[in-house]
Amino acid sequence: MKGAVNMKKSNLALGVLYLIAGLLFGLASWFSAGKLGSLLFGFAGAGIGSGLAMVSRYVYWTRPKNQERYQKKLEHEQVEMQDELKTMLRERSGRYAYVLGIVAVCGSIVAFSVLDALGVVAVPQMMVLYLGGYLVFQIGAGIFMFHRLLRKYE
C-alpha cells in the first residue's frame, strides 16, 4: 500500500519500557514488606498493565491486514483534532476544570481549617500549607500560560 503510515517504533519502545519498569517494581515489592510493598505492587500492576496494552496495540496495528484501518483511524483522528467546534469545547472544558480545581482547593483549605479548629479532625498544618501552596501554583501557572499563549498568537 503506497503512502502507508506505520505506528511509531517509539510506541513499542515505550511499552517495553513500561513493562520492564512494572516488572522491576514487582520484584521490588516482592522483597518489601508493609505499606511500601503494597505501593510498589500497585506501581507494578500499572506498569505491566499499560506496557502490555501498548505492546499489544503496536502489534495489532502493525499487522499488514490492519494497515489500511490504521491509516483511516489516523485520518479520522486528524480531522477530529482540527475541528473548530471541538477545539473550542476542549479549551473551554479545560478552563472549567481549572476553575473547578481552584474552587475545590479553596473549599478544602476552609474545610480542613474549620475541622481542625473545632477539634473534629486533627489536620496537620502541613496539609493546609500544602493546599495553599498548590492553590498559588495553580493560579500562577494559569496566569503564566495565558500570557505565554497570548504572546505566541499576537
N, C-alpha and C positions, 0 to 999 in steps of 0.2 A: 504494500500500500504506500503510495507516494505521499510524502509530507506527513507521515505518521509521527505522532508525538509520543515518546515513551515516558514512563514515570521516571523521575529523577533517581539516580543511584543514591543520592544523599538521603532519600526516604528510607531506603533499605539499610543504609549505614546507621541512621539514627534509630531505627527499630532494633537493630542488633545491639547497639549501644545501650538502649533501654533494657533490653533483655539481659545483657551482661550485668548492668547495674542492679537489676532486680535479683539476679542470682547471687551477686555479692552481698546485697542486703539480706537475702535469705540465709546465706552462710553465716553472716554476722549475727543474725537473730538466733540461729541455732546455738551459738556459743554465749549468747547473752541471756540474762535472767531478769525477771521483773518487768517493770514498765518499759524499760529501754528495749527489751527483746520484743515486746508486743508492738512497739512503734516501728522497729526495724522490720518486723514481719509484715506490717501494713505497707511499708515502703517497697518491700519485696514483691508483694502482690500487685502493687501499682506498676512497678517497673516491668514485671513479667507479663502482666495483662496487656499493657499498652504496647510493649515490644512485640508480643505475638500478634496483636492486631495490626501493627504497622507492617510487619514482615509478611503476614498473610495477605494484606491488601496489596502490597507490592507484587507478590507472586501472582495474585489473581489478575491484576490489571496488566501485567507484562506478558501474559499468555497471548499467543498470536490470535486466538479466536476472540479475545476481548479488546483488541487494539482499536477497532472501529467504535465500539461502545465507549471506550475511554476517551477517544477523540471527541465524540459527541458530548460526553459529560463535561469535558474541559470547555468546549464551546458554550454550553449552557451556563456553566459557572461564570464564564467571562461576561456573557450577556447580563446575567443576574447582578454581577458586581458593578456594571456600568449603567444600570437602570437608575434614572434620576430620582424617581419616587422612593425606591428602596434605599438609595444612598441617603436621601433626606431623612427617611424614617430611622435608619441606623444611627445617624448623627443625633437625631432628637432623642432616641431611646438611650443613647449613651449619656446625653445631658441629663435626662430624667434619673438614670441610675446613679449618676454623680451626685445630684442634689439629694436623692433619697439616701444615699450613703452618708452624706454630711448630716442630714436630719437624724438618722439612726445613731450616729456617733454622738451628736449633741444630746439626744434623748438618753443614751446610755450613760453619759457623764452625769447628767442630772439624776437619773435613777440610782446609780451606784452611790453618788454623794448623799442623797436623801436616805437610802437604806443604811449606809454607814453611820450617818448622823443619828438615826433612830435606833441604832444598835441591832437592827434586824439581821443584817448580814455583815460580817467583818470583811470589808473590802480593802485589800491593801491599797495604800495611797499610790503605789507604783502603777496600779491598773488605771486609776483615774488620770494620772500624769501621762501614761502611755496613750490613752484615748485622746487626751488634749493634744499631745504631740502629733498623733495621727490626723486629727482634725486640721491642725495648722499645715501639715504636709499636704493633705488633700486640697485645701484652699490654695496653697502656694503652687502646687502642681497644675491646678486648673487655670490659674492666672498666667503662669509661665507658658503653658501650652497654647492658650488663647493668643497671647502676644506673639509667640513664635509662628503660629499659623497665620495671624494677621500680617506679619512682616513678609511671610512667604508669598501670600496672594495679593499683596498691594503692589 
